[in-house]
Amino acid sequence: MDVVLPCLDEAAALPAVLAGLPPGYRAIVVDNGSADGSPEVAASLGAKVVHEPQRGYGAAVHTGLEAATADIVCFADADGSLSLADLPRLVSAVSAGADLAVGRRVPNRPGVWPWHARAGNVVLALLLRSRGLPVRDIAPLRATDRRALLALGITDRAFGYPLELLLKAQRAGWRVAEFPVGYGERAKGTKSKVSGSLRGTLRAIRDFGRVLTR
């Protein structure tokens, strides 16, 4: 299995993240313009490293998807907040017939998920459920068929990528399976581009709004 890890200044997190890969899973670290040596760290630890100069979460994810070769491809953050040990459960669901398997974050202690980020997630998840998609999170950890995802035609190259994925999956009649996954503190020395600040969350909300109005 291939695991796409969008990366922007995650050098401090990568050793533990890559060490947590399940056996048989290959990391594709997509460097999105890091200034902290992230690509060198990833390469030294055996990961496949590709570069995406266009800044944006969706841009990095799409580049990683194009670099993947496995039938089933997984996606995760590279900040250490998610356990890659949860990936086999998602992959098993796809192998058993789900079109998309996603993780629902369950904080492992208070304060891990800032209120402004969690509130925005709740609103978006409510909107998705109102449209018939039974999810409670915006898919931070996910697995799906590579060719099917490419065919879905996700165009957002910013923070709106996961939301566009879920909306298009619903419209396409995809079977989506959601599983609780642990959500912890990101690695020391790294900073979230979304929940790490109110500004980042507002930028994500802007991108989500753009996706919703298409």
C-alpha positions in Angstrom: 0.0 0.0 0.0 1.1 3.6 -0.7 0.7 6.3 2.0 0.7 9.8 0.8 2.0 12.3 3.4 1.8 16.0 2.5 4.6 17.7 4.2 5.5 21.3 5.0 8.2 21.7 7.7 7.5 18.4 9.4 11.2 17.3 10.0 10.7 17.0 13.7 7.7 14.6 13.2 8.9 12.5 10.3 11.1 10.0 12.2 8.3 8.8 14.5 5.6 9.0 11.7 7.7 6.9 9.3 8.6 4.4 12.0 4.9 3.9 12.6 4.2 2.7 9.1 2.6 -0.8 9.1 4.6 -3.5 7.4 4.1 -3.5 3.7 3.1 0.2 3.5 5.3 2.6 1.5 5.5 6.3 2.4 5.3 8.9 -0.3 6.3 12.2 1.3 5.2 15.2 -0.8 7.4 18.2 0.1 5.4 21.4 -0.3 8.3 23.8 0.1 9.8 22.9 3.5 12.6 25.1 4.8 13.6 22.7 7.7 15.2 19.8 5.8 12.0 17.7 5.7 12.7 16.1 2.3 16.2 15.1 3.3 15.0 13.6 6.6 12.3 11.6 4.8 14.7 10.3 2.2 17.2 9.3 4.8 14.5 7.2 6.4 13.6 5.4 3.2 10.6 7.3 2.1 9.9 8.1 -1.5 10.1 11.9 -1.8 8.4 14.0 -4.4 8.2 17.8 -4.6 5.2 20.0 -5.3 6.1 23.7 -5.6 2.5 24.9 -5.7 1.7 25.6 -2.1 -1.5 24.0 -0.8 -2.7 20.9 0.9 -4.7 19.7 -2.2 -1.8 20.3 -4.5 0.5 18.1 -2.3 -2.2 15.4 -2.0 -2.8 15.3 -5.7 0.9 15.1 -6.6 1.3 12.2 -4.1 -1.7 10.5 -5.7 -0.1 10.7 -9.1 3.1 9.4 -7.8 1.4 6.4 -6.1 1.3 3.0 -7.9 -0.6 0.8 -5.4 -4.2 -0.2 -6.1 -5.2 1.2 -2.8 -3.7 4.5 -1.6 -3.9 6.0 1.8 -3.5 9.6 3.0 -2.5 10.9 6.4 -1.0 14.0 8.0 2.7 14.0 8.5 2.6 15.9 11.8 2.4 12.9 14.2 -1.1 13.6 15.4 -2.5 10.5 13.8 -1.4 6.9 14.2 -0.6 5.1 10.9 -1.3 1.9 12.7 -5.0 2.6 12.0 -4.5 2.4 8.3 -4.9 -1.4 7.9 -8.4 -1.2 9.3 -9.3 1.4 6.6 -7.6 -0.6 3.9 -9.5 -3.7 4.9 -12.8 -1.8 4.6 -11.9 -0.8 1.0 -10.8 -4.3 0.2 -14.2 -5.5 1.5 -16.2 -3.3 -0.7 -16.2 0.3 0.6 -15.2 2.9 -2.0 -13.7 5.2 0.6 -12.7 4.6 4.2 -12.1 7.5 6.5 -11.1 8.2 10.1 -13.1 10.1 12.6 -10.7 11.9 15.0 -11.2 11.0 18.7 -8.9 13.3 20.9 -6.8 11.3 23.3 -6.7 14.2 25.8 -8.4 17.6 26.3 -7.0 20.5 24.4 -5.6 18.5 21.5 -8.2 19.8 19.1 -8.6 23.6 19.3 -12.2 24.7 19.8 -12.3 26.8 16.6 -11.1 23.9 14.4 -13.4 21.4 16.1 -16.4 23.8 15.7 -15.8 24.2 12.0 -15.5 20.5 11.6 -18.8 19.9 13.3 -20.6 22.4 11.0 -19.2 20.8 7.9 -19.9 17.3 9.1 -23.6 18.3 9.8 -23.8 19.6 6.3 -22.4 16.4 4.8 -24.9 14.3 6.8 -27.7 16.5 5.6 -26.7 15.5 2.1 -26.8 11.8 2.9 -23.1 11.1 3.7 -22.8 9.5 7.2 -19.6 11.0 8.4 -18.6 13.1 11.5 -15.2 14.3 10.4 -13.6 15.7 7.3 -11.5 12.7 6.5 -8.0 13.4 7.9 -7.0 9.8 7.5 -8.4 7.9 4.5 -8.0 5.0 2.1 -9.5 4.5 -1.4 -8.8 3.0 -4.8 -6.2 5.0 -6.6 -7.8 4.8 -10.0 -11.3 5.6 -8.7 -10.0 8.7 -6.9 -8.2 10.0 -10.0 -11.4 9.5 -12.0 -13.4 11.4 -9.4 -11.6 14.6 -10.6 -10.9 16.6 -7.4 -9.8 20.1 -8.5 -9.3 21.9 -5.3 -5.6 22.4 -4.5 -5.9 24.1 -1.1 -7.6 23.2 2.2 -10.9 22.4 0.5 -9.6 19.1 -1.1 -11.0 16.8 1.6 -14.4 18.4 1.5 -14.6 18.3 -2.3 -13.6 14.6 -2.1 -16.5 13.8 0.3 -19.0 15.9 -1.7 -18.1 14.2 -5.0 -18.0 10.8 -3.3 -21.6 11.4 -2.2 -22.7 12.5 -5.6 -21.1 9.5 -7.2 -22.9 7.1 -4.9 -19.7 5.9 -3.2 -20.0 3.7 -0.2 -18.2 5.5 2.6 -17.1 3.8 5.8 -16.0 5.8 8.8 -13.9 4.5 11.8 -12.8 6.2 15.0 -9.1 6.9 15.1 -7.0 8.3 17.9 -6.0 12.0 17.6 -3.1 13.2 19.6 -0.7 16.1 20.0 1.4 16.9 17.0 5.1 16.5 17.2 7.1 19.1 19.1 8.7 21.6 16.7 5.9 21.5 14.2 2.8 23.7 13.7 -0.6 23.0 12.2 -1.4 25.0 9.1 -5.1 24.9 10.0 -5.9 24.3 13.7 -2.6 25.8 14.9 -4.0 29.3 14.6 -7.3 31.1 14.2 -6.0 32.6 11.0 -5.3 29.1 9.6 -8.8 27.9 10.5 -10.3 31.0 8.8 -8.3 30.3 5.7 -9.6 26.7 5.7 -13.2 27.9 6.1 -12.6 30.2 3.1 -11.5 27.3 1.0 -14.3 25.1 2.2 -16.8 27.9 1.3 -15.4 28.1 -2.2 -15.9 24.3 -2.6 -19.5 24.5 -1.3 -20.4 27.2 -3.8 -19.2 25.5 -6.9 
